[in-house]
Amino acid sequence: MAIFDNKKSEAFELFWEASTYNQFNIKEFASIQEQFSGKEKLESLLEYPQTPKKLILPKTFVNRVSKKRKSERTFSSKPLSKRELGTILSSFYANNGMEHRTYPSAGASYSLEVFCVTNNVTGFKNKILYYNPDVHAVNIISDAPKWGELSNNVNVLTKGAPQCLIIFVLFPNRLTEKYHERGARFALLEAGAAVQQLAMQIANSKHLKGVAAGGLIDNYWLDILGLSSNEAKVALGYLCGK
């Protein structure tokens, strides 16, 4: 049985450091992906006896929405409206107070913070925004670099520039203070739940599209957001647009 000490997130820090991307090792990461793409994919389902019809389960309206979910890397030049930005960010709204948001968190700790880097949004062109889930509002932090610079630190090939980029930032100490090393798992699960909420929101829209971006250059985005790597961890991003 593992014994926890006062260095609650030490192992998590080692894991995060080992999986951090920078301008040097990102090329190695791309090479690994290229080598893997040529391999035959493993079966995604375990092999059990064929399922009889009487065990086929009914579907719900959620399945109809999720069926429309897909990754889209082609974006138009039309700007997002303020209403459309609100639709995207409402994915993370605190419906009944800060401890009851649209996605779960272990012990209602909510280690995740959401930022939005805009490229072409009406009223918020080239801005870095912080989303306040309590009142469904944004704070303008600073001006954002143009997409040409940002795209070099996202590592997702797109056709056209996305109208905005959602950045998911974790503050693991909010969970490791209570759950010690196990809290690191809970932090990543929380980020995944929030991304799924966003993906479903976009899937339910007629005009919005997007794609997850997992290869962000960590320290670049922390610098852009004005955050310290000692406290904050960039989990991933999500490119959004029309």
TORZA-424707 format. One record per residue (C-alpha): x, y negated, z negated. Coordinates in pm, whole numbers, padded with zeros to 5 digits, always signed. Last residue first. Example, Ala and Ser with C-alpha at 12.3 -4.5 7.8 and 13.67 -1.06 7.14 Angstrom:
+01367+00106-00714;+01230+00450-00780;
# end
This chain:
-01744-02827+03811;-01498-02845+03526;-01339-02667+03234;-00992-02523+03170;-00975-02333+02840;-00670-02334+02615;-00500-02096+02377;-00399-02042+02014;-00186-02352+01957;-00055-02319+01602;-00066-02596+01340;+00101-02628+01002;+00478-02601+01047;+00439-02662+01422;+00342-03021+01340;+00068-03202+01531;+00060-03518+01741;-00167-03368+02006;+00086-03417+02285;+00365-03289+02058;+00166-02977+01966;+00093-02928+02335;+00460-02938+02434;+00554-02718+02139;+00334-02429+02252;+00381-02415+02628;+00037-02275+02715;+00019-01927+02862;-00325-01817+02742;-00542-02033+02967;-00908-01931+02974;-01107-02015+03288;-01393-02252+03361;-01710-02340+03545;-01995-02584+03487;-02268-02643+03746;-02562-02417+03665;-02487-02379+03295;-02552-02059+03099;-02211-01923+03193;-02053-02240+03053;-02222-02192+02716;-02131-01822+02720;-01763-01900+02781;-01767-02163+02505;-01909-01918+02250;-01657-01658+02366;-01376-01906+02305;-01506-01974+01954;-01524-01602+01871;-01170-01549+01998;-01037-01836+01786;-01206-01689+01479;-01058-01346+01549;-00713-01506+01569;-00761-01672+01231;-00898-01352+01076;-00588-01163+01181;-00368-01427+01016;-00586-01406+00705;-00463-01052+00649;-00124-01198+00558;-00269-01374+00250;-00652-01372+00238;-00713-01687+00037;-00417-01912+00114;-00377-01716+00438;-00707-01853+00568;-00665-02229+00549;-00293-02166+00591;-00360-02048+00948;-00431-02396+01090;-00528-02287+01440;-00555-02508+01748;-00788-02438+02041;-00724-02677+02330;-01009-02753+02572;-00887-02881+02908;-01087-03127+03114;-01200-03211+03467;-01006-02924+03617;-00773-03021+03904;-00817-02868+04248;-00740-02509+04335;-00594-02370+04015;-00287-02171+03913;-00271-02124+03537;+00060-02190+03362;-00064-02463+03126;+00253-02665+03071;+00324-02755+03434;-00047-02839+03471;-00015-03119+03215;+00242-03308+03420;+00041-03309+03743;-00280-03354+03542;-00183-03706+03438;-00062-03762+03082;-00325-03824+02813;-00402-04152+02637;-00441-04132+02261;-00646-03990+01974;-00999-04077+02089;-01238-03935+01830;-01525-03721+01953;-01879-03660+01830;-02107-03371+01740;-02165-03501+01383;-02008-03215+01186;-01827-03058+01480;-01586-03353+01517;-01401-03292+01844;-01061-03456+01879;-01000-03626+02211;-00693-03684+02425;-00777-03921+02709;-00713-03926+03082;-01056-04060+03181;-01302-04071+02891;-01593-04286+03010;-01683-04043+03288;-01462-03736+03259;-01177-03672+03501;-00861-03549+03331;-00966-03505+02972;-00767-03329+02701;-01015-03191+02449;-00922-03080+02099;-01087-02815+01882;-00980-02720+01531;-00979-02363+01400;-00902-02253+01043;-01270-02248+00957;-01268-02127+00595;-01630-02005+00602;-01501-01703+00404;-01379-01552+00728;-01502-01768+01015;-01806-01718+01237;-01909-01908+01553;-02180-02171+01614;-02100-02343+01287;-02219-02287+00932;-01965-02409+00675;-01944-02759+00821;-02317-02818+00790;-02620-02652+00944;-02552-02669+01316;-02178-02730+01297;-02119-02766+01671;-01851-02560+01843;-02023-02478+02174;-02158-02834+02160;-01822-02926+02309;-01911-02804+02657;-02262-02949+02658;-02134-03281+02526;-01881-03297+02808;-02173-03235+03043;-02369-03521+02885;-02070-03755+02912;-02059-03673+03282;-01788-03458+03434;-01616-03615+03731;-01647-03480+04086;-01317-03366+04241;-01425-03003+04254;-01261-02717+04067;-01146-02371+04175;-01005-02146+03902;-01327-01974+03793;-01330-01693+03536;-01668-01523+03514;-01979-01526+03297;-02301-01478+03492;-02364-01133+03343;-02318-01291+02999;-02637-01492+03047;-02852-01196+03150;-02695-00983+02878;-02800-01240+02619;-03159-01203+02741;-03156-00847+02608;-03074-00497+02733;-03237-00164+02640;-03024+00140+02551;-02954+00455+02754;-02971+00751+02514;-03276+00911+02675;-03098+00894+03011;-02829+01141+02902;-02473+01006+02861;-02210+01224+03032;-01980+01397+02784;-01705+01172+02639;-01400+01017+02801;-01292+00689+02644;-01357+00384+02856;-01118+00125+02999;-00928+00369+03218;-00566+00263+03258;-00470+00029+03539;-00227+00146+03803;+00088-00064+03801;+00169-00340+04049;+00025-00614+03831;+00260-00509+03549;+00572-00620+03735;+00419-00961+03812;+00309-01005+03452;+00660-00927+03327;+00807-01180+03570;+00564-01448+03451;+00670-01385+03090;+01037-01413+03189;+00960-01749+03351;+00779-01861+03034;+01099-01785+02839;+01271-02113+02932;+01003-02382+02932;+00868-02252+02602;+00627-01978+02500;+00573-01858+02143;+00512-01485+02090;+00817-01416+01871;+00760-01735+01673;+00398-01639+01611;+00490-01292+01487;+00756-01433+01255;+00517-01697+01122;+00252-01430+01063;+00500-01225+00864;+00573-01526+00642;+00208-01621+00593;+00155-01563+00221;+00507-01625+00097;+00372-01592-00257;+00385-01215-00248;+00150-00947-00119;+00222-00580-00187;+00134-00344+00095;+00000+00000+00000;
# end
